[in-house]
Amino acid sequence: MANAVPSFYLGTLINIIGKFTSSTGSTVGLDPGGLTFGLKEPDGSTYSYVYSATSTSLFRTTSSGYPTYYVNWPSAKEGVHHGGYLGTGTNAGAVEFAFNVIRRLY
């Protein structure tokens, strides 16, 4: 059975998180050498953000005990969105996601 795609209401701010850990199953968090966030909206619009220490769209925090990256996405278009984080260089890896944006019924 396929995993359910999470749904969010149109107009909400969605916190999209990416975490990188060791491939050995360790709970130790890792920073990739480079990091890009990409998102494709239902109408085909695409967005790409590259992490840097001065980034204003793609952020890094260590509040959870290990590096966590995130984007606060304003949900402005209904439908299924697809995207991911791509880590390159040292500690390369990828995290993919999908979510649905729906209109409130009330």
N, C-alpha and C positions, 0 to 999 in steps of 0.2 A: 504494500500500500504506500502511495506517495505521501510525503510530508505535506501538511497543510501550510498554505501561505498565510502569514499573519496579515490582518486587515487593520487599517487605521482610517479615521474619519478625515474627510476632505477639510483642509484648513488647519490641521494640527501640525505641530513641529515633531518630526520623527528623529530620534537619536539612533543613528546607524553606527554600530560598534564593530571594530575589527581588532582581534587579539592574535598574536603570534606566539606559539610555544614550541618547544623542542619536539622533533619527530620521534624521539625516544619515549614519549609518553610522560616526560617530566612536566611538572607544573611550573617550571621556571619560564618566565616570560622573556621574549627576545625582541630586539629591535631589528627590522630588516635594514639593509644598507640604503635602500631607497624605497619610497612608498607612493603609490598612486591609487586614488579612489576613482571609480567610474560608475556612472549610472545612466540607464536608458529608460526614458519615460514611455508611457503607452503610445504617445503620438510620434515616437521615433526621435525625439530630442535627446541628445546625449551631452553629458557633462563629465569633465575630468579635472581632478585636483591633485597636485603633487605636494606632498608634505615637505615643509621646511620649518625651521624654528620660528619664522615670522609669518607663517600661513594664517590667513584669516577665514579659511573655509574648512580645512582639515586639521584637526587638533590632536594633541598627544597629552595624556595624563598618566600618572603612576599612582593614583589614589587607591587602586585596587591591589596594590602590592607589586604589580608588574606592568609594563607598558601597555597602554590601551589607546587606540586611535579612534576618533569619532568625527562624524559630520552631523550637524543638525539640519535635517532636510525639511523645508516647508512644503507640505503636501498640497499642491495646487492643481493637480490633474488626476481625474479618476482613472482607475484601471491598474493593471499589474505593472510594477516597476522591477527591473532587473539590474544587478550591478555587482560590484565586488571591490576588494582591496587586492592589489598586486604588489608584493614585496620583492625587491630585486637585490642582487649583490649578496653580501653576507646575510645569512638567515633568510634566504628567499622563500617565498611561499605565497599562497593565495587563499582568499576567503570569499566565497560567493554568497549572494542572498537574493531573495525576491520578496516583495510585499505588495499588497493590494490596497488601493485607496478607494474608499466608498463614500457616498453621500449619506448624510444622516436622514433617517426617515421621519424625523420630527422637527 
